[in-house]
Amino acid sequence: MNITVKANEQNQVELTVEFEQDMLESHKKRAARKIARQSKIPGFRPGKAPYNVIVRQFGEEVIIDEALESLLNEKYPDILKEATVEPYGPGSLIEITSKEPPVFQLLVPLAPVVELSDYRSIRKDYQFEPASDKEVNQVLMNLQIQNAVTEPVTDRAVESGDIVQLSMTQTLLNPAEEQEPVISKDAPQSIYVNEEFDHEDVMPYQGFMQELIGMNIGDEKTTTHTFNEVDETDDLFEKEVEFSFTVKAISKADVPSLHDEFAQIVNPEFQTLDALKDSIREQVESYRKSQFENGYVTEVFDEIVEGSTAQYPPELFHDEGHAYLHQLMEQVSRQGMEWEAYLKANDTTEHQLIEESREDIERRIKRALVLEEVARAEELRVDPDELQSKVAETMMQGGLMNYLQQLPKKQADDISRRITMDSANQLLNDKLMRRIINIASGKQEEIEKNMLGENTITEEDIMEDIQSAEGESQEEAE
């Protein structure tokens, strides 16, 4: 077997493979037997006709074509091994340039190649701030409102201390080109009117409750607000929004006071108000830390991706493009629309949709490849016991154990495999996220230094081992 390798710029290789003629001859015999088994030849049982009869019946060309296919299928793994090619996926036959002796031209997509940036030199301040008393008090206020005793009011206007039910439409003024102006239409809203509760994260914005005082059931009103740094709505920052609303109902609210009994109303497990506050603080910090670390890792990883390079074959883009289409099809289906109708309504094709999203797809491919390479470089692994525990937890939380027992075995096995794969990916991503945080914050160097220190063998250790060995040898001699 003689192989010529020619690489191209699309992370593929063209292989010209030439076989000895005698290899084809053995496969011609096999091909003839296969044809004989699959055909009815007068005077012979299936598979028993001699070679020359099969040639007369079907022609030499048919046997040679079948033999060439058999030869290539059998020797393809050997071709890749001898050419030292690591494929991304199945190769394709460009042409058969010669049948006798057999000469094939193949195109093989190569596995992606990633060159990482010096990601271990990246440093970013890790400045997570713990939950403040203000944040804890805001949660307490919301709990007070949720546990308020209400009484409907029909004979007066809105006053401080009322809960007002609204129907609200929010419209973005001066939207950007192709931006949908209507944020929400006739959406129900519940507002507690009290200056003490008028803080930054009150919806829809701080000060809105003042607009409600004096309104009666059925009254309509329109206001505008330009969101600024005080408002906790990053997606609407510096945007002007119009609020059109109608008062639907008014209720007088008797809000409970903050004391130990209130904590027990919220959750009997909390015997004191301080215990409730501690729990709220822990939950707020956990949420804020999760949000902070997600943003932290995203910024660090963006820097890693930006400095890294990734080469991959067109087949990988093709696969990701069809995965993107599949996701879009599911979204369209959930909206109750047929896929062909969606394409017609948007005057587009599947190919055009992929091309329009090419940059996003390519960015997603590079990000995934770099992420995988960092995990490989850091030698991150999923512990089998940890995976088993995670799968069991998922099964228990989703109530899947009993459900799977009622399904046919194959279907249950397929679902179990998917859960296992998802759990493994989640665990690996969690490990990678933690490793990136440790590296960028400078903590990983300290961890590895301590680990090295624990494993360092000192001169004293060596002397102790020698003395111990000498003592054991003396005991054996005695």
CORDA-V262529 format. One record per backbone hydrogen bond with DSSP energy under -0.5 kcal/mol. NH is the residue of the N-H (numbers start at 0). CO is the residue of the C=O. E is the energy in kcal/mol with one decimal. If there is no record, write none. Layout:
# CORDA-V262529
nh->NH co->CO e->E
nh->NH co->CO e->E
This chain:
# CORDA-V262529
nh->1 co->17 e->-2.6
nh->3 co->15 e->-2.3
nh->5 co->13 e->-2.2
nh->7 co->11 e->-2.4
nh->10 co->7 e->-0.7
nh->12 co->107 e->-2.2
nh->13 co->5 e->-3.7
nh->14 co->12 e->-0.6
nh->14 co->105 e->-2.5
nh->15 co->3 e->-2.4
nh->16 co->14 e->-0.6
nh->16 co->103 e->-2.7
nh->17 co->1 e->-2.8
nh->18 co->101 e->-2.6
nh->22 co->19 e->-0.9
nh->23 co->19 e->-1.0
nh->24 co->20 e->-1.8
nh->25 co->21 e->-1.6
nh->26 co->22 e->-1.4
nh->27 co->23 e->-2.0
nh->28 co->24 e->-1.6
nh->29 co->25 e->-1.6
nh->30 co->26 e->-2.8
nh->31 co->27 e->-2.4
nh->32 co->28 e->-2.0
nh->33 co->29 e->-2.3
nh->34 co->30 e->-2.5
nh->35 co->31 e->-2.5
nh->36 co->32 e->-2.2
nh->37 co->33 e->-1.7
nh->38 co->34 e->-0.7
nh->38 co->35 e->-0.6
nh->40 co->38 e->-0.7
nh->41 co->39 e->-0.6
nh->43 co->40 e->-2.1
nh->46 co->35 e->-1.0
nh->47 co->44 e->-2.4
nh->53 co->49 e->-1.9
nh->54 co->50 e->-2.3
nh->55 co->51 e->-2.0
nh->56 co->52 e->-2.3
nh->57 co->53 e->-2.8
nh->58 co->53 e->-0.5
nh->58 co->54 e->-2.3
nh->62 co->58 e->-1.3
nh->63 co->59 e->-2.5
nh->64 co->60 e->-2.5
nh->65 co->61 e->-2.1
nh->66 co->62 e->-2.5
nh->67 co->63 e->-2.8
nh->68 co->64 e->-1.9
nh->69 co->65 e->-2.0
nh->70 co->66 e->-2.9
nh->71 co->67 e->-2.4
nh->72 co->68 e->-2.3
nh->73 co->69 e->-2.1
nh->74 co->70 e->-2.3
nh->75 co->71 e->-1.4
nh->78 co->74 e->-2.4
nh->79 co->75 e->-2.2
nh->80 co->76 e->-2.1
nh->81 co->77 e->-2.8
nh->82 co->78 e->-2.3
nh->83 co->80 e->-0.9
nh->84 co->79 e->-2.6
nh->86 co->84 e->-0.7
nh->87 co->108 e->-2.9
nh->88 co->108 e->-0.7
nh->91 co->106 e->-2.5
nh->93 co->91 e->-0.6
nh->93 co->104 e->-2.9
nh->94 co->104 e->-1.2
nh->96 co->94 e->-0.8
nh->96 co->102 e->-1.3
nh->97 co->102 e->-1.3
nh->102 co->97 e->-2.8
nh->103 co->16 e->-2.8
nh->104 co->94 e->-2.4
nh->105 co->14 e->-3.0
nh->105 co->103 e->-0.5
nh->106 co->91 e->-2.8
nh->107 co->12 e->-2.8
nh->109 co->10 e->-2.6
nh->110 co->85 e->-2.7
nh->112 co->310 e->-2.4
nh->114 co->308 e->-2.4
nh->115 co->113 e->-0.6
nh->118 co->116 e->-2.8
nh->120 co->117 e->-1.9
nh->121 co->118 e->-1.2
nh->123 co->439 e->-2.5
nh->126 co->124 e->-0.9
nh->128 co->126 e->-0.5
nh->135 co->131 e->-1.9
nh->136 co->132 e->-2.6
nh->137 co->133 e->-2.0
nh->138 co->134 e->-1.7
nh->139 co->135 e->-2.1
nh->140 co->136 e->-2.4
nh->141 co->137 e->-2.0
nh->142 co->138 e->-2.2
nh->143 co->139 e->-2.3
nh->144 co->140 e->-2.2
nh->145 co->141 e->-2.4
nh->146 co->142 e->-1.6
nh->147 co->144 e->-1.4
nh->148 co->253 e->-2.2
nh->149 co->147 e->-0.6
nh->150 co->251 e->-1.9
nh->152 co->249 e->-3.0
nh->157 co->214 e->-2.3
nh->160 co->192 e->-4.2
nh->161 co->158 e->-1.5
nh->162 co->250 e->-3.1
nh->163 co->161 e->-0.5
nh->163 co->190 e->-3.0
nh->164 co->248 e->-2.6
nh->165 co->163 e->-0.5
nh->165 co->188 e->-3.2
nh->166 co->245 e->-1.8
nh->167 co->186 e->-2.8
nh->168 co->243 e->-2.8
nh->169 co->183 e->-2.0
nh->170 co->241 e->-2.5
nh->171 co->180 e->-4.0
nh->172 co->170 e->-0.5
nh->172 co->239 e->-2.7
nh->174 co->171 e->-0.5
nh->178 co->175 e->-2.3
nh->182 co->169 e->-2.5
nh->182 co->180 e->-0.7
nh->183 co->169 e->-1.5
nh->186 co->167 e->-3.0
nh->188 co->165 e->-2.2
nh->190 co->163 e->-2.6
nh->192 co->161 e->-3.1
nh->192 co->190 e->-0.6
nh->193 co->191 e->-0.9
nh->196 co->193 e->-1.5
nh->197 co->194 e->-1.4
nh->198 co->196 e->-1.8
nh->201 co->198 e->-1.6
nh->207 co->204 e->-2.0
nh->209 co->206 e->-0.9
nh->210 co->207 e->-1.6
nh->211 co->208 e->-1.2
nh->212 co->208 e->-0.8
nh->213 co->157 e->-1.9
nh->214 co->211 e->-2.3
nh->217 co->246 e->-2.8
nh->218 co->215 e->-2.2
nh->220 co->244 e->-2.2
nh->222 co->242 e->-2.5
nh->224 co->240 e->-2.1
nh->226 co->224 e->-0.6
nh->226 co->238 e->-2.2
nh->230 co->227 e->-0.7
nh->231 co->199 e->-0.7
nh->232 co->230 e->-0.8
nh->235 co->232 e->-1.5
nh->236 co->233 e->-1.3
nh->237 co->226 e->-2.5
nh->238 co->235 e->-2.4
nh->240 co->224 e->-2.5
nh->240 co->238 e->-0.5
nh->241 co->170 e->-3.2
nh->242 co->222 e->-3.5
nh->243 co->168 e->-2.5
nh->243 co->241 e->-0.5
nh->244 co->220 e->-2.7
nh->244 co->242 e->-0.5
nh->245 co->166 e->-1.8
nh->246 co->218 e->-2.3
nh->247 co->164 e->-3.2
nh->247 co->245 e->-0.5
nh->248 co->164 e->-1.5
nh->249 co->152 e->-0.6
nh->250 co->162 e->-2.0
nh->251 co->150 e->-3.0
nh->252 co->160 e->-2.1
nh->253 co->148 e->-3.1
nh->254 co->252 e->-0.9
nh->255 co->143 e->-0.5
nh->258 co->256 e->-0.8
nh->262 co->258 e->-1.6
nh->263 co->259 e->-1.7
nh->264 co->260 e->-1.6
nh->265 co->261 e->-2.2
nh->266 co->262 e->-2.3
nh->269 co->266 e->-2.3
nh->270 co->268 e->-0.7
nh->275 co->271 e->-1.6
nh->276 co->272 e->-2.5
nh->277 co->273 e->-2.5
nh->278 co->274 e->-2.0
nh->279 co->275 e->-2.5
nh->280 co->276 e->-2.9
nh->281 co->277 e->-2.2
nh->282 co->278 e->-2.3
nh->283 co->279 e->-2.9
nh->284 co->280 e->-2.6
nh->285 co->281 e->-2.2
nh->286 co->282 e->-2.4
nh->287 co->283 e->-3.0
nh->288 co->284 e->-2.9
nh->289 co->285 e->-2.1
nh->290 co->286 e->-2.5
nh->291 co->287 e->-2.8
nh->292 co->288 e->-3.0
nh->293 co->289 e->-2.1
nh->294 co->290 e->-2.0
nh->295 co->291 e->-2.7
nh->296 co->292 e->-2.9
nh->297 co->293 e->-2.1
nh->298 co->294 e->-2.2
nh->299 co->295 e->-2.3
nh->300 co->296 e->-3.3
nh->301 co->297 e->-2.3
nh->302 co->298 e->-1.5
nh->303 co->299 e->-2.0
nh->304 co->300 e->-3.0
nh->305 co->301 e->-2.4
nh->306 co->302 e->-1.6
nh->307 co->303 e->-0.7
nh->307 co->304 e->-0.9
nh->308 co->114 e->-2.1
nh->310 co->112 e->-2.8
nh->312 co->109 e->-0.6
nh->315 co->312 e->-1.2
nh->316 co->312 e->-1.0
nh->317 co->313 e->-2.6
nh->318 co->314 e->-2.4
nh->319 co->315 e->-2.4
nh->320 co->316 e->-2.8
nh->321 co->317 e->-2.0
nh->322 co->318 e->-1.8
nh->323 co->319 e->-2.3
nh->324 co->320 e->-2.0
nh->325 co->321 e->-2.3
nh->326 co->322 e->-2.0
nh->327 co->323 e->-2.2
nh->328 co->324 e->-2.8
nh->329 co->325 e->-2.0
nh->330 co->326 e->-1.9
nh->331 co->327 e->-2.5
nh->332 co->328 e->-2.5
nh->333 co->329 e->-2.3
nh->334 co->330 e->-1.2
nh->335 co->332 e->-1.8
nh->336 co->331 e->-1.9
nh->341 co->337 e->-2.1
nh->342 co->338 e->-2.4
nh->343 co->339 e->-2.2
nh->344 co->340 e->-2.7
nh->345 co->341 e->-1.8
nh->346 co->343 e->-1.0
nh->347 co->342 e->-2.2
nh->352 co->348 e->-2.2
nh->353 co->349 e->-2.0
nh->354 co->350 e->-2.4
nh->355 co->351 e->-2.7
nh->356 co->352 e->-1.1
nh->357 co->354 e->-1.4
nh->360 co->356 e->-2.6
nh->361 co->357 e->-3.0
nh->362 co->358 e->-2.4
nh->363 co->359 e->-2.2
nh->364 co->360 e->-2.4
nh->365 co->361 e->-2.4
nh->366 co->362 e->-2.2
nh->367 co->363 e->-2.3
nh->368 co->364 e->-2.5
nh->369 co->365 e->-2.6
nh->370 co->366 e->-2.4
nh->371 co->367 e->-2.3
nh->372 co->368 e->-2.1
nh->373 co->369 e->-2.5
nh->374 co->370 e->-2.0
nh->375 co->371 e->-1.9
nh->376 co->372 e->-2.8
nh->377 co->373 e->-2.3
nh->378 co->375 e->-1.1
nh->379 co->374 e->-2.4
nh->382 co->380 e->-0.6
nh->386 co->382 e->-2.5
nh->387 co->383 e->-2.6
nh->388 co->384 e->-2.2
nh->389 co->385 e->-2.2
nh->390 co->386 e->-2.7
nh->391 co->387 e->-2.3
nh->392 co->388 e->-2.2
nh->393 co->389 e->-2.3
nh->394 co->390 e->-2.5
nh->395 co->391 e->-2.3
nh->396 co->392 e->-2.7
nh->397 co->393 e->-2.2
nh->398 co->395 e->-0.8
nh->399 co->394 e->-2.1
nh->400 co->394 e->-0.9
nh->402 co->398 e->-0.8
nh->403 co->399 e->-3.1
nh->404 co->400 e->-1.5
nh->405 co->401 e->-0.7
nh->405 co->402 e->-1.0
nh->406 co->403 e->-1.3
nh->411 co->407 e->-2.6
nh->412 co->408 e->-2.8
nh->413 co->409 e->-2.3
nh->414 co->410 e->-2.1
nh->415 co->411 e->-2.4
nh->416 co->412 e->-2.5
nh->417 co->413 e->-2.1
nh->418 co->414 e->-2.4
nh->419 co->415 e->-2.4
nh->420 co->416 e->-2.7
nh->421 co->417 e->-2.8
nh->422 co->418 e->-2.5
nh->423 co->419 e->-2.5
nh->424 co->420 e->-2.6
nh->425 co->421 e->-2.3
nh->426 co->422 e->-2.5
nh->427 co->423 e->-2.5
nh->428 co->424 e->-2.6
nh->429 co->425 e->-2.4
nh->430 co->426 e->-2.3
nh->431 co->427 e->-2.6
nh->432 co->428 e->-2.8
nh->433 co->429 e->-2.3
nh->434 co->430 e->-2.4
nh->435 co->431 e->-2.6
nh->436 co->432 e->-2.0
nh->437 co->433 e->-2.4
nh->438 co->434 e->-2.5
nh->439 co->435 e->-2.7
nh->440 co->436 e->-2.1
nh->441 co->437 e->-0.5
nh->441 co->438 e->-1.1
nh->442 co->437 e->-1.2
nh->443 co->437 e->-2.4
nh->445 co->441 e->-0.8
nh->446 co->442 e->-2.2
nh->447 co->443 e->-2.9
nh->448 co->444 e->-2.3
nh->449 co->445 e->-2.3
nh->450 co->446 e->-2.3
nh->451 co->447 e->-2.4
nh->452 co->448 e->-2.2
nh->453 co->449 e->-2.0
nh->454 co->450 e->-1.4
nh->455 co->451 e->-0.7
nh->455 co->452 e->-0.6
nh->457 co->455 e->-0.6
nh->461 co->457 e->-1.8
nh->462 co->458 e->-2.3
nh->463 co->459 e->-2.4
nh->464 co->460 e->-2.2
nh->465 co->461 e->-2.3
nh->466 co->462 e->-2.6
nh->467 co->463 e->-2.4
nh->468 co->464 e->-2.4
nh->469 co->465 e->-2.5
nh->470 co->466 e->-2.1
nh->471 co->467 e->-2.1
nh->472 co->468 e->-2.3
nh->473 co->469 e->-2.1
nh->474 co->470 e->-2.0
nh->475 co->471 e->-2.1
nh->476 co->472 e->-2.2
nh->477 co->473 e->-2.3
